[in-house]
């Protein structure tokens, strides 16, 4: 799963993407987890590595990703994920 963060008008020494909410623990990693020397107008592309989860019924869950610029929360991204039954 991939996503893009579009940052306009602000320069950051470091932008980090952290998992905020993950009810089923399916996010294995965010790749890359951070970017350095981000200049205005930069789009940041990243991918989520997800683990398989076995459930008896189909589920839909929302994962929230927290985007920090130089240690300050600058955005929250919500990703809706459908988990298929086994």
Gaussian input, Z-matrix of N, CA and C with variables (Angstrom, degrees):
# hf/3-21g

backbone

0 1
 N
 C     1     B1
 C     2     B2     1     A1
 N     3     B3     2     A2     1     D1
 C     4     B4     3     A3     2     D2
 C     5     B5     4     A4     3     D3
 N     6     B6     5     A5     4     D4
 C     7     B7     6     A6     5     D5
 C     8     B8     7     A7     6     D6
 N     9     B9     8     A8     7     D7
 C    10    B10     9     A9     8     D8
 C    11    B11    10    A10     9     D9
 N    12    B12    11    A11    10    D10
 C    13    B13    12    A12    11    D11
 C    14    B14    13    A13    12    D12
 N    15    B15    14    A14    13    D13
 C    16    B16    15    A15    14    D14
 C    17    B17    16    A16    15    D15
 N    18    B18    17    A17    16    D16
 C    19    B19    18    A18    17    D17
 C    20    B20    19    A19    18    D18
 N    21    B21    20    A20    19    D19
 C    22    B22    21    A21    20    D20
 C    23    B23    22    A22    21    D21
 N    24    B24    23    A23    22    D22
 C    25    B25    24    A24    23    D23
 C    26    B26    25    A25    24    D24
 N    27    B27    26    A26    25    D25
 C    28    B28    27    A27    26    D26
 C    29    B29    28    A28    27    D27
 N    30    B30    29    A29    28    D28
 C    31    B31    30    A30    29    D29
 C    32    B32    31    A31    30    D30
 N    33    B33    32    A32    31    D31
 C    34    B34    33    A33    32    D32
 C    35    B35    34    A34    33    D33
 N    36    B36    35    A35    34    D34
 C    37    B37    36    A36    35    D35
 C    38    B38    37    A37    36    D36
 N    39    B39    38    A38    37    D37
 C    40    B40    39    A39    38    D38
 C    41    B41    40    A40    39    D39
 N    42    B42    41    A41    40    D40
 C    43    B43    42    A42    41    D41
 C    44    B44    43    A43    42    D42
 N    45    B45    44    A44    43    D43
 C    46    B46    45    A45    44    D44
 C    47    B47    46    A46    45    D45
 N    48    B48    47    A47    46    D46
 C    49    B49    48    A48    47    D47
 C    50    B50    49    A49    48    D48
 N    51    B51    50    A50    49    D49
 C    52    B52    51    A51    50    D50
 C    53    B53    52    A52    51    D51
 N    54    B54    53    A53    52    D52
 C    55    B55    54    A54    53    D53
 C    56    B56    55    A55    54    D54
 N    57    B57    56    A56    55    D55
 C    58    B58    57    A57    56    D56
 C    59    B59    58    A58    57    D57
 N    60    B60    59    A59    58    D58
 C    61    B61    60    A60    59    D59
 C    62    B62    61    A61    60    D60
 N    63    B63    62    A62    61    D61
 C    64    B64    63    A63    62    D62
 C    65    B65    64    A64    63    D63
 N    66    B66    65    A65    64    D64
 C    67    B67    66    A66    65    D65
 C    68    B68    67    A67    66    D66
 N    69    B69    68    A68    67    D67
 C    70    B70    69    A69    68    D68
 C    71    B71    70    A70    69    D69
 N    72    B72    71    A71    70    D70
 C    73    B73    72    A72    71    D71
 C    74    B74    73    A73    72    D72
 N    75    B75    74    A74    73    D73
 C    76    B76    75    A75    74    D74
 C    77    B77    76    A76    75    D75
 N    78    B78    77    A77    76    D76
 C    79    B79    78    A78    77    D77
 C    80    B80    79    A79    78    D78
 N    81    B81    80    A80    79    D79
 C    82    B82    81    A81    80    D80
 C    83    B83    82    A82    81    D81
 N    84    B84    83    A83    82    D82
 C    85    B85    84    A84    83    D83
 C    86    B86    85    A85    84    D84
 N    87    B87    86    A86    85    D85
 C    88    B88    87    A87    86    D86
 C    89    B89    88    A88    87    D87
 N    90    B90    89    A89    88    D88
 C    91    B91    90    A90    89    D89
 C    92    B92    91    A91    90    D90
 N    93    B93    92    A92    91    D91
 C    94    B94    93    A93    92    D92
 C    95    B95    94    A94    93    D93
 N    96    B96    95    A95    94    D94
 C    97    B97    96    A96    95    D95
 C    98    B98    97    A97    96    D96
 N    99    B99    98    A98    97    D97
 C   100   B100    99    A99    98    D98
 C   101   B101   100   A100    99    D99
 N   102   B102   101   A101   100   D100
 C   103   B103   102   A102   101   D101
 C   104   B104   103   A103   102   D102
 N   105   B105   104   A104   103   D103
 C   106   B106   105   A105   104   D104
 C   107   B107   106   A106   105   D105
 N   108   B108   107   A107   106   D106
 C   109   B109   108   A108   107   D107
 C   110   B110   109   A109   108   D108
 N   111   B111   110   A110   109   D109
 C   112   B112   111   A111   110   D110
 C   113   B113   112   A112   111   D111
 N   114   B114   113   A113   112   D112
 C   115   B115   114   A114   113   D113
 C   116   B116   115   A115   114   D114
 N   117   B117   116   A116   115   D115
 C   118   B118   117   A117   116   D116
 C   119   B119   118   A118   117   D117
 N   120   B120   119   A119   118   D118
 C   121   B121   120   A120   119   D119
 C   122   B122   121   A121   120   D120
 N   123   B123   122   A122   121   D121
 C   124   B124   123   A123   122   D122
 C   125   B125   124   A124   123   D123
 N   126   B126   125   A125   124   D124
 C   127   B127   126   A126   125   D125
 C   128   B128   127   A127   126   D126
 N   129   B129   128   A128   127   D127
 C   130   B130   129   A129   128   D128
 C   131   B131   130   A130   129   D129
 N   132   B132   131   A131   130   D130
 C   133   B133   132   A132   131   D131
 C   134   B134   133   A133   132   D132
 N   135   B135   134   A134   133   D133
 C   136   B136   135   A135   134   D134
 C   137   B137   136   A136   135   D135
 N   138   B138   137   A137   136   D136
 C   139   B139   138   A138   137   D137
 C   140   B140   139   A139   138   D138
 N   141   B141   140   A140   139   D139
 C   142   B142   141   A141   140   D140
 C   143   B143   142   A142   141   D141
 N   144   B144   143   A143   142   D142
 C   145   B145   144   A144   143   D143
 C   146   B146   145   A145   144   D144
 N   147   B147   146   A146   145   D145
 C   148   B148   147   A147   146   D146
 C   149   B149   148   A148   147   D147
 N   150   B150   149   A149   148   D148
 C   151   B151   150   A150   149   D149
 C   152   B152   151   A151   150   D150
 N   153   B153   152   A152   151   D151
 C   154   B154   153   A153   152   D152
 C   155   B155   154   A154   153   D153
 N   156   B156   155   A155   154   D154
 C   157   B157   156   A156   155   D155
 C   158   B158   157   A157   156   D156
 N   159   B159   158   A158   157   D157
 C   160   B160   159   A159   158   D158
 C   161   B161   160   A160   159   D159
 N   162   B162   161   A161   160   D160
 C   163   B163   162   A162   161   D161
 C   164   B164   163   A163   162   D162
 N   165   B165   164   A164   163   D163
 C   166   B166   165   A165   164   D164
 C   167   B167   166   A166   165   D165
 N   168   B168   167   A167   166   D166
 C   169   B169   168   A168   167   D167
 C   170   B170   169   A169   168   D168
 N   171   B171   170   A170   169   D169
 C   172   B172   171   A171   170   D170
 C   173   B173   172   A172   171   D171
 N   174   B174   173   A173   172   D172
 C   175   B175   174   A174   173   D173
 C   176   B176   175   A175   174   D174
 N   177   B177   176   A176   175   D175
 C   178   B178   177   A177   176   D176
 C   179   B179   178   A178   177   D177
 N   180   B180   179   A179   178   D178
 C   181   B181   180   A180   179   D179
 C   182   B182   181   A181   180   D180
 N   183   B183   182   A182   181   D181
 C   184   B184   183   A183   182   D182
 C   185   B185   184   A184   183   D183
 N   186   B186   185   A185   184   D184
 C   187   B187   186   A186   185   D185
 C   188   B188   187   A187   186   D186
 N   189   B189   188   A188   187   D187
 C   190   B190   189   A189   188   D188
 C   191   B191   190   A190   189   D189
 N   192   B192   191   A191   190   D190
 C   193   B193   192   A192   191   D191
 C   194   B194   193   A193   192   D192
 N   195   B195   194   A194   193   D193
 C   196   B196   195   A195   194   D194
 C   197   B197   196   A196   195   D195
 N   198   B198   197   A197   196   D196
 C   199   B199   198   A198   197   D197
 C   200   B200   199   A199   198   D198
 N   201   B201   200   A200   199   D199
 C   202   B202   201   A201   200   D200
 C   203   B203   202   A202   201   D201
 N   204   B204   203   A203   202   D202
 C   205   B205   204   A204   203   D203
 C   206   B206   205   A205   204   D204
 N   207   B207   206   A206   205   D205
 C   208   B208   207   A207   206   D206
 C   209   B209   208   A208   207   D207
 N   210   B210   209   A209   208   D208
 C   211   B211   210   A210   209   D209
 C   212   B212   211   A211   210   D210
 N   213   B213   212   A212   211   D211
 C   214   B214   213   A213   212   D212
 C   215   B215   214   A214   213   D213
 N   216   B216   215   A215   214   D214
 C   217   B217   216   A216   215   D215
 C   218   B218   217   A217   216   D216
 N   219   B219   218   A218   217   D217
 C   220   B220   219   A219   218   D218
 C   221   B221   220   A220   219   D219
 N   222   B222   221   A221   220   D220
 C   223   B223   222   A222   221   D221
 C   224   B224   223   A223   222   D222
 N   225   B225   224   A224   223   D223
 C   226   B226   225   A225   224   D224
 C   227   B227   226   A226   225   D225
 N   228   B228   227   A227   226   D226
 C   229   B229   228   A228   227   D227
 C   230   B230   229   A229   228   D228
 N   231   B231   230   A230   229   D229
 C   232   B232   231   A231   230   D230
 C   233   B233   232   A232   231   D231
 N   234   B234   233   A233   232   D232
 C   235   B235   234   A234   233   D233
 C   236   B236   235   A235   234   D234
 N   237   B237   236   A236   235   D235
 C   238   B238   237   A237   236   D236
 C   239   B239   238   A238   237   D237
 N   240   B240   239   A239   238   D238
 C   241   B241   240   A240   239   D239
 C   242   B242   241   A241   240   D240
 N   243   B243   242   A242   241   D241
 C   244   B244   243   A243   242   D242
 C   245   B245   244   A244   243   D243
 N   246   B246   245   A245   244   D244
 C   247   B247   246   A246   245   D245
 C   248   B248   247   A247   246   D246
 N   249   B249   248   A248   247   D247
 C   250   B250   249   A249   248   D248
 C   251   B251   250   A250   249   D249
 N   252   B252   251   A251   250   D250
 C   253   B253   252   A252   251   D251
 C   254   B254   253   A253   252   D252
 N   255   B255   254   A254   253   D253
 C   256   B256   255   A255   254   D254
 C   257   B257   256   A256   255   D255

   B1=1.4379
   B2=1.5201
   B3=1.3146
   B4=1.4654
   B5=1.5214
   B6=1.3143
   B7=1.4654
   B8=1.5187
   B9=1.3156
   B10=1.4567
   B11=1.5172
   B12=1.3300
   B13=1.4556
   B14=1.5169
   B15=1.3167
   B16=1.4614
   B17=1.5198
   B18=1.3247
   B19=1.4582
   B20=1.5228
   B21=1.3124
   B22=1.4577
   B23=1.5205
   B24=1.3202
   B25=1.4456
   B26=1.5172
   B27=1.3323
   B28=1.4590
   B29=1.5319
   B30=1.3276
   B31=1.4591
   B32=1.5271
   B33=1.3360
   B34=1.4609
   B35=1.5199
   B36=1.3291
   B37=1.4561
   B38=1.5244
   B39=1.3568
   B40=1.4650
   B41=1.5216
   B42=1.3167
   B43=1.4650
   B44=1.5243
   B45=1.3515
   B46=1.4577
   B47=1.5230
   B48=1.3136
   B49=1.4616
   B50=1.5277
   B51=1.3282
   B52=1.4584
   B53=1.5226
   B54=1.3169
   B55=1.4640
   B56=1.5222
   B57=1.3398
   B58=1.4592
   B59=1.5150
   B60=1.3252
   B61=1.4561
   B62=1.5189
   B63=1.3171
   B64=1.4676
   B65=1.5294
   B66=1.3487
   B67=1.4669
   B68=1.5312
   B69=1.3266
   B70=1.4629
   B71=1.5319
   B72=1.3272
   B73=1.4573
   B74=1.5182
   B75=1.3397
   B76=1.4617
   B77=1.5261
   B78=1.3269
   B79=1.4608
   B80=1.5240
   B81=1.3233
   B82=1.4605
   B83=1.5329
   B84=1.3335
   B85=1.4613
   B86=1.5181
   B87=1.3357
   B88=1.4593
   B89=1.5196
   B90=1.3336
   B91=1.4604
   B92=1.5219
   B93=1.3130
   B94=1.4538
   B95=1.5263
   B96=1.3127
   B97=1.4652
   B98=1.5186
   B99=1.3409
   B100=1.4629
   B101=1.5249
   B102=1.3143
   B103=1.4630
   B104=1.5224
   B105=1.3181
   B106=1.4605
   B107=1.5219
   B108=1.3269
   B109=1.4708
   B110=1.5259
   B111=1.3246
   B112=1.4651
   B113=1.5313
   B114=1.3296
   B115=1.4654
   B116=1.5274
   B117=1.3418
   B118=1.4642
   B119=1.5257
   B120=1.3367
   B121=1.4605
   B122=1.5113
   B123=1.3299
   B124=1.4598
   B125=1.5212
   B126=1.3226
   B127=1.4617
   B128=1.5173
   B129=1.3139
   B130=1.4542
   B131=1.5218
   B132=1.3111
   B133=1.4614
   B134=1.5206
   B135=1.3198
   B136=1.4545
   B137=1.5192
   B138=1.3239
   B139=1.4644
   B140=1.5213
   B141=1.3210
   B142=1.4582
   B143=1.5188
   B144=1.3186
   B145=1.4520
   B146=1.5183
   B147=1.3305
   B148=1.4593
   B149=1.5199
   B150=1.3285
   B151=1.4581
   B152=1.5189
   B153=1.3100
   B154=1.4529
   B155=1.5204
   B156=1.3134
   B157=1.4579
   B158=1.5242
   B159=1.3177
   B160=1.4598
   B161=1.5249
   B162=1.3275
   B163=1.4645
   B164=1.5233
   B165=1.3142
   B166=1.4584
   B167=1.5232
   B168=1.3258
   B169=1.4677
   B170=1.5275
   B171=1.3170
   B172=1.4616
   B173=1.5285
   B174=1.3219
   B175=1.4562
   B176=1.5197
   B177=1.3052
   B178=1.4566
   B179=1.5187
   B180=1.3255
   B181=1.4577
   B182=1.5230
   B183=1.3060
   B184=1.4538
   B185=1.5209
   B186=1.3136
   B187=1.4598
   B188=1.5169
   B189=1.3169
   B190=1.4634
   B191=1.5240
   B192=1.3120
   B193=1.4572
   B194=1.5164
   B195=1.3134
   B196=1.4589
   B197=1.5163
   B198=1.3240
   B199=1.4560
   B200=1.5252
   B201=1.3276
   B202=1.4611
   B203=1.5200
   B204=1.3160
   B205=1.4513
   B206=1.5058
   B207=1.3244
   B208=1.4637
   B209=1.5277
   B210=1.3454
   B211=1.4565
   B212=1.5115
   B213=1.3377
   B214=1.4668
   B215=1.5272
   B216=1.3384
   B217=1.4590
   B218=1.5196
   B219=1.3412
   B220=1.4665
   B221=1.5250
   B222=1.3303
   B223=1.4581
   B224=1.5216
   B225=1.3252
   B226=1.4554
   B227=1.5195
   B228=1.3112
   B229=1.4691
   B230=1.5200
   B231=1.3305
   B232=1.4593
   B233=1.5243
   B234=1.3410
   B235=1.4579
   B236=1.5202
   B237=1.3204
   B238=1.4630
   B239=1.5273
   B240=1.3378
   B241=1.4539
   B242=1.5190
   B243=1.3231
   B244=1.4660
   B245=1.5225
   B246=1.3218
   B247=1.4614
   B248=1.5222
   B249=1.3058
   B250=1.4760
   B251=1.5235
   B252=1.3381
   B253=1.4755
   B254=1.5297
   B255=1.3252
   B256=1.4710
   B257=1.4970
   A1=106.84
   A2=117.38
   A3=121.09
   A4=110.15
   A5=115.53
   A6=121.41
   A7=108.96
   A8=115.27
   A9=121.33
   A10=108.80
   A11=116.85
   A12=122.95
   A13=106.51
   A14=117.74
   A15=121.47
   A16=108.66
   A17=115.78
   A18=121.15
   A19=108.73
   A20=116.12
   A21=118.42
   A22=110.39
   A23=115.56
   A24=121.00
   A25=117.05
   A26=118.73
   A27=120.13
   A28=109.05
   A29=115.90
   A30=121.29
   A31=108.84
   A32=116.45
   A33=121.75
   A34=109.90
   A35=116.21
   A36=120.36
   A37=109.81
   A38=115.89
   A39=120.44
   A40=110.55
   A41=115.45
   A42=122.80
   A43=106.73
   A44=116.18
   A45=122.10
   A46=110.07
   A47=115.68
   A48=121.34
   A49=107.36
   A50=115.21
   A51=121.67
   A52=110.15
   A53=116.53
   A54=121.36
   A55=107.58
   A56=115.71
   A57=120.98
   A58=110.79
   A59=116.35
   A60=122.80
   A61=109.48
   A62=116.36
   A63=122.78
   A64=107.10
   A65=117.14
   A66=121.85
   A67=115.42
   A68=118.42
   A69=120.67
   A70=112.58
   A71=117.66
   A72=121.07
   A73=113.45
   A74=117.33
   A75=119.69
   A76=114.37
   A77=118.12
   A78=119.05
   A79=108.87
   A80=115.25
   A81=120.42
   A82=110.37
   A83=116.46
   A84=119.84
   A85=111.08
   A86=115.14
   A87=123.89
   A88=105.07
   A89=116.82
   A90=120.97
   A91=110.69
   A92=119.62
   A93=126.39
   A94=109.75
   A95=116.33
   A96=120.89
   A97=111.98
   A98=116.79
   A99=119.13
   A100=110.68
   A101=114.11
   A102=123.22
   A103=107.30
   A104=117.83
   A105=120.64
   A106=110.63
   A107=114.90
   A108=122.70
   A109=112.09
   A110=115.34
   A111=121.85
   A112=108.82
   A113=115.78
   A114=121.08
   A115=110.13
   A116=117.48
   A117=120.97
   A118=112.20
   A119=114.95
   A120=121.23
   A121=114.14
   A122=117.52
   A123=121.61
   A124=110.92
   A125=116.54
   A126=121.87
   A127=107.42
   A128=116.83
   A129=121.96
   A130=109.60
   A131=116.74
   A132=121.39
   A133=108.60
   A134=116.41
   A135=121.00
   A136=108.81
   A137=115.62
   A138=121.38
   A139=109.69
   A140=115.35
   A141=122.43
   A142=108.22
   A143=116.98
   A144=121.27
   A145=106.71
   A146=116.65
   A147=121.61
   A148=110.84
   A149=116.04
   A150=122.72
   A151=109.46
   A152=117.09
   A153=120.81
   A154=109.76
   A155=116.61
   A156=122.14
   A157=107.61
   A158=117.35
   A159=121.89
   A160=109.89
   A161=115.71
   A162=120.95
   A163=109.17
   A164=116.48
   A165=120.61
   A166=112.40
   A167=116.21
   A168=121.20
   A169=108.81
   A170=116.41
   A171=120.49
   A172=109.08
   A173=115.88
   A174=121.35
   A175=110.04
   A176=115.11
   A177=120.80
   A178=106.60
   A179=115.80
   A180=120.73
   A181=109.36
   A182=115.78
   A183=120.97
   A184=109.36
   A185=114.59
   A186=122.43
   A187=106.64
   A188=117.39
   A189=118.97
   A190=109.28
   A191=114.70
   A192=122.03
   A193=107.70
   A194=115.58
   A195=121.44
   A196=108.33
   A197=116.44
   A198=121.71
   A199=107.87
   A200=116.03
   A201=122.44
   A202=109.92
   A203=116.48
   A204=122.34
   A205=108.29
   A206=117.23
   A207=122.85
   A208=112.11
   A209=115.79
   A210=121.52
   A211=116.03
   A212=118.00
   A213=122.01
   A214=109.78
   A215=116.42
   A216=120.51
   A217=109.76
   A218=116.93
   A219=120.64
   A220=112.98
   A221=117.54
   A222=119.40
   A223=109.11
   A224=115.57
   A225=122.92
   A226=107.15
   A227=115.82
   A228=121.32
   A229=107.51
   A230=116.46
   A231=120.27
   A232=108.64
   A233=114.61
   A234=121.69
   A235=107.83
   A236=116.31
   A237=120.71
   A238=108.55
   A239=115.68
   A240=121.94
   A241=109.48
   A242=116.25
   A243=120.92
   A244=108.12
   A245=115.92
   A246=122.29
   A247=107.58
   A248=115.46
   A249=121.06
   A250=110.36
   A251=117.39
   A252=119.55
   A253=110.36
   A254=115.12
   A255=118.37
   A256=111.79
   D1=133.93
   D2=-178.51
   D3=-126.77
   D4=155.68
   D5=178.00
   D6=-149.08
   D7=166.16
   D8=-179.22
   D9=-131.96
   D10=135.58
   D11=173.46
   D12=-108.01
   D13=127.44
   D14=179.40
   D15=-105.65
   D16=115.17
   D17=-179.53
   D18=-107.88
   D19=122.64
   D20=-179.89
   D21=-126.85
   D22=137.63
   D23=172.95
   D24=84.26
   D25=-2.96
   D26=-177.05
   D27=-133.53
   D28=143.39
   D29=176.03
   D30=-108.37
   D31=135.79
   D32=-179.67
   D33=-127.79
   D34=140.98
   D35=173.17
   D36=-70.99
   D37=-35.93
   D38=178.38
   D39=-148.87
   D40=136.25
   D41=172.82
   D42=-119.30
   D43=125.75
   D44=179.14
   D45=-115.11
   D46=146.87
   D47=176.23
   D48=-120.50
   D49=116.27
   D50=-177.37
   D51=-118.53
   D52=152.18
   D53=176.00
   D54=-79.87
   D55=124.39
   D56=177.89
   D57=-92.29
   D58=-63.21
   D59=-179.22
   D60=-119.86
   D61=129.80
   D62=178.74
   D63=-149.07
   D64=78.92
   D65=-171.37
   D66=-54.11
   D67=-32.43
   D68=-177.02
   D69=-106.18
   D70=5.00
   D71=178.02
   D72=63.65
   D73=38.35
   D74=-174.86
   D75=-93.44
   D76=-11.29
   D77=178.57
   D78=-82.74
   D79=116.08
   D80=178.57
   D81=-85.47
   D82=-39.99
   D83=179.54
   D84=-164.02
   D85=160.44
   D86=171.27
   D87=-113.31
   D88=125.32
   D89=-174.50
   D90=-126.87
   D91=121.45
   D92=-12.18
   D93=-74.43
   D94=158.45
   D95=-177.82
   D96=-83.75
   D97=-16.44
   D98=178.93
   D99=-153.01
   D100=161.20
   D101=178.58
   D102=-132.07
   D103=146.26
   D104=179.09
   D105=-118.74
   D106=157.47
   D107=178.12
   D108=52.11
   D109=55.13
   D110=-177.79
   D111=-87.28
   D112=120.01
   D113=-178.27
   D114=-100.75
   D115=159.79
   D116=-179.82
   D117=-53.62
   D118=140.76
   D119=178.60
   D120=86.43
   D121=0.37
   D122=-179.43
   D123=-76.74
   D124=136.43
   D125=170.57
   D126=-102.89
   D127=130.35
   D128=-178.82
   D129=-106.39
   D130=118.57
   D131=178.90
   D132=-101.05
   D133=135.10
   D134=178.69
   D135=-145.38
   D136=164.60
   D137=-179.51
   D138=-125.99
   D139=150.30
   D140=173.52
   D141=-106.50
   D142=127.53
   D143=171.15
   D144=-92.56
   D145=121.10
   D146=-176.46
   D147=-110.02
   D148=143.25
   D149=175.84
   D150=-89.26
   D151=150.43
   D152=173.66
   D153=-74.87
   D154=139.46
   D155=179.23
   D156=-127.16
   D157=129.40
   D158=179.53
   D159=-91.17
   D160=124.32
   D161=176.19
   D162=-132.88
   D163=159.38
   D164=179.62
   D165=-81.21
   D166=-24.92
   D167=179.69
   D168=-131.19
   D169=159.05
   D170=176.54
   D171=-66.31
   D172=137.84
   D173=179.65
   D174=-128.84
   D175=149.78
   D176=170.66
   D177=-121.00
   D178=130.10
   D179=-178.79
   D180=-133.45
   D181=159.75
   D182=178.32
   D183=-115.03
   D184=128.62
   D185=175.87
   D186=-104.62
   D187=134.48
   D188=175.42
   D189=-109.36
   D190=137.66
   D191=177.54
   D192=-114.27
   D193=134.64
   D194=-178.44
   D195=-104.26
   D196=126.54
   D197=-179.37
   D198=-105.88
   D199=118.60
   D200=-179.72
   D201=-110.59
   D202=132.49
   D203=172.93
   D204=-112.48
   D205=115.73
   D206=-178.17
   D207=51.30
   D208=41.95
   D209=175.71
   D210=84.92
   D211=-2.44
   D212=-179.62
   D213=-110.48
   D214=133.22
   D215=178.38
   D216=-63.52
   D217=120.07
   D218=-178.09
   D219=-115.10
   D220=-15.35
   D221=179.94
   D222=-165.35
   D223=154.87
   D224=171.84
   D225=-127.30
   D226=130.82
   D227=179.40
   D228=-113.90
   D229=129.56
   D230=176.35
   D231=-107.51
   D232=129.09
   D233=-179.45
   D234=-119.19
   D235=124.38
   D236=178.08
   D237=-91.89
   D238=128.03
   D239=-177.12
   D240=-122.51
   D241=134.26
   D242=176.24
   D243=-101.43
   D244=129.42
   D245=179.26
   D246=-108.41
   D247=118.72
   D248=-177.88
   D249=-77.50
   D250=149.54
   D251=177.32
   D252=-71.54
   D253=161.38
   D254=-180.00
   D255=-73.18

